[in-house]
Amino acid sequence: MTERSFTHLDPLGNARMVDVTEKDPTSRRAIARGRVHMDPETTALVANRAVAKGDVLAVARVAGIQAAKRTSDLLPLCHPLMVGAVVVNFDIQDTYIEIQAQVDTVDRTGVEMEALTACSIAALTIYDMCKSADKTMVIGDVTLWEKTGGRSGTYRRDADQS
């Protein structure tokens, strides 16, 4: 297979799970970011913990952590991993809440999908908890910002790529 081949396809083009059994476990990390765009009144409600359903960011944080641990249940060809740590943080701006999810492991494959899933589910949880206050919200910008470890080495997204 070439460097740019799809590793999840066998020679006949059928889907397959990549065989990682011969790989050595190494330390790996991935960081993903995303945003929930909303009205300034909605970000104020979240910041002041005044949303009727409760503490939006506390619930979204737990949802993101839980999602990272269950990623292989959602994505058919994703390996189940022993997730070592998940950190989900938020940055409230006037018209959006930025989510950052970091996932760490020592395993045979990376945790990019776990970080992206944590970020996405945290965003969906914010949306769910705020939807009665703001029908105009938009989830977007879910992006891998960094990954370390493994054969392909380190990747860091340039800030000007955002």
The 8 nearest C-alpha neighbors of each residue, nearest first, counted from 0:
[[1, 4, 2, 6, 3, 5, 10, 9],
 [0, 2, 4, 3, 5, 6, 10, 8],
 [1, 3, 4, 0, 5, 6, 151, 150],
 [4, 2, 1, 5, 0, 6, 7, 151],
 [5, 3, 1, 2, 0, 6, 8, 7],
 [4, 6, 7, 8, 3, 0, 1, 9],
 [5, 7, 8, 4, 17, 9, 0, 15],
 [6, 8, 15, 5, 14, 17, 16, 9],
 [9, 7, 14, 12, 13, 6, 15, 5],
 [8, 10, 12, 13, 11, 15, 14, 7],
 [11, 9, 12, 8, 13, 0, 14, 6],
 [12, 10, 9, 13, 8, 14, 15, 7],
 [11, 13, 8, 9, 10, 14, 7, 15],
 [14, 12, 8, 9, 11, 15, 10, 7],
 [15, 13, 8, 7, 9, 12, 16, 76],
 [16, 14, 7, 8, 17, 9, 13, 76],
 [15, 17, 76, 7, 18, 14, 77, 78],
 [16, 18, 7, 19, 15, 6, 76, 8],
 [17, 19, 20, 16, 21, 22, 15, 6],
 [20, 18, 22, 21, 17, 107, 108, 23],
 [19, 21, 22, 18, 107, 23, 17, 24],
 [22, 20, 19, 23, 18, 107, 24, 17],
 [23, 21, 19, 20, 107, 24, 108, 18],
 [22, 24, 107, 25, 21, 106, 20, 19],
 [25, 23, 106, 107, 105, 22, 26, 108],
 [26, 24, 105, 106, 27, 23, 107, 149],
 [25, 27, 105, 148, 104, 106, 24, 28],
 [26, 28, 148, 104, 147, 103, 105, 109],
 [29, 27, 103, 147, 146, 102, 110, 104],
 [28, 30, 146, 111, 145, 102, 101, 110],
 [29, 31, 101, 145, 144, 100, 114, 143],
 [32, 30, 143, 144, 100, 115, 114, 142],
 [33, 31, 99, 98, 142, 141, 118, 100],
 [32, 34, 141, 140, 98, 97, 139, 118],
 [35, 33, 97, 139, 96, 140, 138, 98],
 [34, 36, 138, 96, 95, 137, 122, 139],
 [35, 37, 95, 137, 136, 94, 34, 138],
 [38, 36, 136, 94, 95, 41, 35, 39],
 [37, 39, 41, 40, 94, 42, 133, 36],
 [40, 38, 94, 42, 93, 41, 43, 37],
 [41, 39, 43, 38, 42, 44, 37, 93],
 [40, 42, 44, 43, 38, 39, 45, 37],
 [41, 43, 45, 39, 44, 40, 46, 93],
 [44, 42, 46, 40, 41, 45, 47, 39],
 [45, 43, 49, 41, 47, 42, 46, 50],
 [44, 46, 48, 42, 43, 47, 50, 49],
 [45, 47, 43, 48, 44, 42, 91, 49],
 [46, 48, 44, 49, 45, 43, 50, 42],
 [49, 47, 45, 54, 46, 50, 44, 53],
 [48, 50, 44, 47, 45, 51, 53, 54],
 [51, 49, 52, 44, 53, 48, 45, 129],
 [50, 52, 53, 49, 128, 129, 54, 48],
 [53, 51, 50, 128, 54, 55, 129, 49],
 [54, 52, 51, 50, 55, 48, 49, 128],
 [53, 55, 48, 57, 56, 58, 50, 52],
 [56, 54, 58, 57, 53, 59, 125, 45],
 [55, 57, 59, 58, 54, 60, 125, 89],
 [58, 56, 60, 54, 59, 55, 61, 53],
 [57, 59, 61, 55, 56, 60, 62, 54],
 [60, 58, 121, 56, 62, 124, 61, 57],
 [61, 59, 63, 57, 58, 62, 87, 56],
 [60, 62, 64, 58, 63, 59, 65, 57],
 [61, 63, 59, 65, 60, 64, 121, 66],
 [64, 62, 117, 121, 66, 60, 61, 65],
 [65, 63, 61, 67, 66, 62, 85, 117],
 [64, 66, 62, 68, 63, 67, 61, 69],
 [67, 65, 63, 69, 117, 68, 64, 70],
 [68, 66, 113, 117, 64, 70, 69, 65],
 [67, 69, 65, 66, 70, 82, 64, 113],
 [70, 68, 66, 72, 67, 71, 65, 73],
 [71, 69, 73, 72, 67, 113, 68, 66],
 [70, 72, 77, 79, 74, 73, 69, 78],
 [73, 71, 70, 69, 74, 75, 79, 77],
 [72, 74, 70, 71, 75, 69, 77, 66],
 [75, 73, 71, 77, 76, 72, 70, 112],
 [74, 76, 77, 73, 71, 72, 16, 78],
 [77, 75, 16, 74, 78, 15, 71, 7],
 [76, 78, 71, 74, 75, 79, 70, 16],
 [79, 77, 71, 80, 76, 108, 16, 75],
 [78, 80, 71, 77, 81, 70, 72, 69],
 [81, 79, 82, 78, 106, 104, 71, 68],
 [80, 82, 83, 104, 79, 106, 105, 68],
 [83, 81, 104, 80, 84, 103, 68, 102],
 [82, 84, 104, 103, 81, 85, 105, 102],
 [85, 83, 103, 102, 82, 86, 104, 101],
 [84, 86, 102, 101, 64, 103, 87, 100],
 [85, 87, 101, 100, 88, 102, 84, 64],
 [88, 86, 100, 60, 99, 101, 85, 63],
 [89, 87, 99, 98, 100, 86, 90, 60],
 [88, 90, 98, 97, 99, 91, 96, 87],
 [89, 91, 97, 96, 92, 98, 88, 99],
 [92, 90, 96, 89, 95, 97, 42, 93],
 [91, 93, 95, 94, 96, 90, 42, 97],
 [94, 92, 39, 95, 42, 91, 38, 43],
 [95, 93, 39, 37, 38, 92, 36, 42],
 [96, 94, 36, 92, 35, 37, 93, 34],
 [95, 97, 91, 35, 34, 90, 92, 98],
 [98, 96, 34, 90, 89, 33, 95, 91],
 [97, 99, 89, 33, 32, 88, 34, 118],
 [98, 100, 32, 88, 87, 31, 89, 118],
 [101, 99, 87, 31, 114, 118, 30, 86],
 [100, 102, 30, 86, 85, 29, 114, 87],
 [101, 103, 85, 29, 114, 28, 84, 110],
 [104, 102, 28, 84, 83, 27, 82, 85],
 [105, 103, 83, 82, 27, 26, 106, 28],
 [104, 106, 26, 25, 24, 27, 83, 103],
 [105, 107, 24, 25, 108, 104, 26, 80],
 [108, 106, 24, 22, 23, 19, 25, 109],
 [109, 107, 106, 110, 149, 19, 24, 78],
 [110, 108, 111, 27, 149, 107, 28, 106],
 [109, 111, 113, 112, 29, 28, 114, 102],
 [112, 110, 29, 114, 113, 109, 115, 146],
 [111, 113, 115, 114, 110, 116, 70, 77],
 [112, 114, 67, 116, 110, 111, 115, 70],
 [115, 113, 117, 111, 31, 116, 112, 100],
 [116, 114, 112, 118, 31, 117, 113, 119],
 [117, 115, 119, 113, 118, 114, 112, 67],
 [118, 116, 63, 67, 114, 66, 120, 115],
 [117, 119, 115, 121, 116, 100, 120, 63],
 [120, 118, 116, 122, 121, 117, 115, 123],
 [121, 119, 123, 122, 117, 63, 118, 116],
 [120, 122, 59, 63, 124, 118, 119, 123],
 [123, 121, 119, 125, 120, 124, 35, 118],
 [124, 122, 120, 126, 125, 121, 127, 119],
 [123, 125, 127, 121, 59, 126, 122, 120],
 [126, 124, 122, 128, 123, 127, 59, 55],
 [125, 127, 123, 129, 124, 128, 130, 122],
 [128, 126, 124, 130, 125, 129, 123, 131],
 [127, 129, 125, 126, 130, 52, 124, 55],
 [130, 128, 126, 132, 131, 127, 125, 133],
 [129, 131, 133, 132, 127, 134, 126, 128],
 [130, 132, 129, 133, 134, 128, 127, 51],
 [133, 131, 130, 129, 41, 134, 50, 128],
 [134, 132, 130, 135, 131, 136, 129, 41],
 [133, 135, 130, 136, 132, 131, 129, 37],
 [136, 134, 133, 37, 137, 38, 36, 130],
 [137, 135, 37, 36, 134, 133, 35, 138],
 [138, 136, 36, 35, 139, 135, 37, 34],
 [139, 137, 35, 34, 36, 122, 136, 140],
 [140, 138, 34, 141, 33, 137, 35, 36],
 [139, 141, 33, 34, 142, 32, 138, 161],
 [142, 140, 33, 32, 139, 34, 119, 31],
 [141, 143, 32, 31, 140, 144, 33, 115],
 [142, 144, 31, 145, 30, 32, 115, 111],
 [145, 143, 156, 31, 30, 155, 142, 32],
 [144, 146, 155, 30, 154, 29, 143, 156],
 [147, 145, 29, 154, 28, 153, 30, 155],
 [146, 148, 153, 28, 27, 152, 154, 29],
 [149, 147, 27, 152, 26, 153, 25, 28],
 [148, 150, 152, 151, 25, 27, 109, 147],
 [149, 151, 152, 148, 153, 108, 22, 147],
 [152, 150, 149, 153, 148, 154, 147, 146],
 [153, 151, 148, 150, 149, 147, 154, 146],
 [152, 154, 147, 146, 148, 155, 151, 145],
 [155, 153, 146, 145, 147, 156, 152, 144],
 [156, 154, 145, 144, 157, 153, 146, 143],
 [155, 157, 144, 145, 158, 154, 160, 143],
 [156, 158, 159, 160, 155, 161, 144, 154],
 [157, 159, 160, 161, 156, 144, 155, 145],
 [158, 160, 157, 161, 156, 155, 144, 142],
 [161, 159, 157, 158, 156, 144, 142, 155],
 [160, 159, 158, 157, 140, 156, 142, 144]]
